[in-house]
Amino acid sequence: GSLVAQTAALGANSIGANTEAGSFESIASHAALGCLAGAAGSGDCASGAIGGATSAIVAPLVGGALGVTTNADRESTVNQVVVTAVAMLAGGGLAAVLGQDGLIAAGAAQNEALNNYLSSKPERQAYEKANRECANGVWSSCASA
């Protein structure tokens, strides 16, 4: 139960730190993570894979439509609720249509949305800091902005 969820959360965060949102690598990695978590938690690899992969596709699209670009945007309760809910509905719905367990898929989608797409991005923080400093006259920061 919770050990699987905690391990999956760490895995999703690591995927987010090492892949570009919406990339093939991100989608495939979340499918694999969802499969592992689904298999470990309930013996259902397919549903977890569907949920993780679907969220890795849907969350960046929904976030883009909402204008989620900064860590502050990612921390907004409204953005978190909307992105996570849509990702869970998409992942769970697709799994159900394919004859798989929608709840397991929705759980994998939730993990991807919250612990990957909506997690803070350190490289983004450095870029945002450089932009602020450049705007405030710290010219050496402008090369990084």
C-alpha positions in Angstrom: 0.0 0.0 0.0 1.8 3.1 1.3 5.3 1.8 0.6 4.3 1.3 -3.1 2.7 4.7 -3.2 5.7 6.4 -1.7 8.1 4.6 -4.0 5.9 5.5 -7.0 5.9 9.1 -5.9 9.7 9.2 -5.8 9.9 7.5 -9.2 7.5 10.0 -10.8 9.5 12.9 -9.3 12.8 11.4 -10.7 11.2 11.0 -14.1 10.1 14.6 -14.0 13.6 15.8 -13.1 15.2 13.8 -15.9 12.8 14.0 -18.9 10.9 16.7 -20.7 7.2 16.9 -20.0 5.2 15.3 -22.9 8.3 13.6 -24.4 8.3 10.0 -25.5 10.8 9.3 -22.7 8.5 10.8 -20.1 5.4 8.9 -21.4 7.2 5.6 -21.7 8.8 6.0 -18.2 5.5 6.8 -16.6 3.9 3.7 -18.4 6.7 1.6 -16.9 6.4 3.1 -13.5 2.6 2.8 -13.5 3.0 -0.9 -14.5 5.4 -1.6 -11.7 3.3 0.2 -9.1 0.1 -1.4 -10.4 1.7 -4.9 -10.3 3.2 -4.4 -6.9 0.0 -2.9 -5.4 -2.7 -5.1 -6.9 -1.1 -7.3 -9.5 -2.4 -5.1 -12.4 0.4 -3.8 -14.6 -1.8 -2.8 -17.6 -4.1 -0.5 -15.7 -1.2 1.3 -14.0 0.7 1.7 -17.3 -2.4 3.1 -19.0 -2.9 5.6 -16.2 0.7 6.7 -16.0 1.2 7.1 -19.7 -2.2 8.9 -20.2 -1.4 11.4 -17.5 2.1 12.1 -18.9 0.3 13.1 -22.2 -2.7 14.9 -20.7 -1.3 16.8 -17.7 1.1 19.0 -19.9 -1.8 19.7 -22.3 -4.1 20.8 -19.5 -1.4 22.7 -17.8 -0.5 24.5 -21.0 -4.1 25.4 -21.5 -4.2 26.8 -17.9 -0.9 28.7 -18.5 1.1 26.7 -16.0 4.7 27.7 -16.6 6.3 28.5 -13.2 6.6 26.7 -9.9 4.1 29.2 -8.4 1.6 28.1 -11.1 2.3 24.5 -10.2 1.6 25.2 -6.5 -1.7 26.9 -7.2 -4.5 24.8 -5.6 -6.9 25.5 -8.6 -4.2 24.4 -11.1 -3.4 21.3 -9.0 -7.1 20.3 -8.8 -7.9 20.8 -12.4 -4.8 19.2 -13.9 -5.0 16.2 -11.5 -8.7 15.7 -11.9 -8.6 15.8 -15.7 -5.5 13.5 -15.8 -7.3 11.0 -13.5 -10.5 11.1 -15.5 -8.6 10.6 -18.8 -6.4 7.7 -17.4 -9.2 6.0 -15.6 -11.6 6.5 -18.4 -9.3 5.1 -21.1 -8.5 2.1 -18.9 -12.2 1.4 -18.4 -12.9 1.7 -22.1 -10.0 -0.8 -22.7 -11.5 -3.2 -20.2 -8.9 -2.5 -17.5 -9.3 -1.2 -13.9 -10.2 2.5 -14.0 -9.4 3.0 -10.4 -5.9 1.7 -10.6 -5.3 3.7 -13.7 -6.7 6.8 -12.1 -4.3 6.3 -9.1 -1.3 6.1 -11.5 -2.5 9.2 -13.3 -2.8 11.0 -10.0 0.7 10.0 -9.1 2.1 11.3 -12.4 0.2 14.6 -12.2 1.1 15.5 -8.6 4.6 14.0 -8.3 5.9 14.8 -11.8 4.1 17.4 -13.8 3.0 19.6 -10.9 6.2 19.1 -8.8 8.7 22.0 -8.5 11.3 22.1 -11.2 14.8 23.1 -10.0 16.0 24.2 -13.4 12.9 26.3 -13.8 13.6 27.9 -10.4 17.1 28.9 -11.5 15.7 30.4 -14.8 13.0 32.3 -12.9 15.6 33.7 -10.5 17.9 34.8 -13.3 15.0 36.5 -15.0 14.1 38.4 -11.9 17.7 39.4 -11.3 18.2 40.5 -14.9 15.0 42.6 -14.7 16.4 44.2 -11.5 19.7 45.2 -13.2 21.9 42.3 -12.2 23.4 42.1 -15.7 25.5 39.0 -15.1 22.2 37.1 -14.6 20.9 38.1 -18.0 22.9 35.5 -19.9 21.1 32.8 -17.9 17.6 34.3 -18.4 
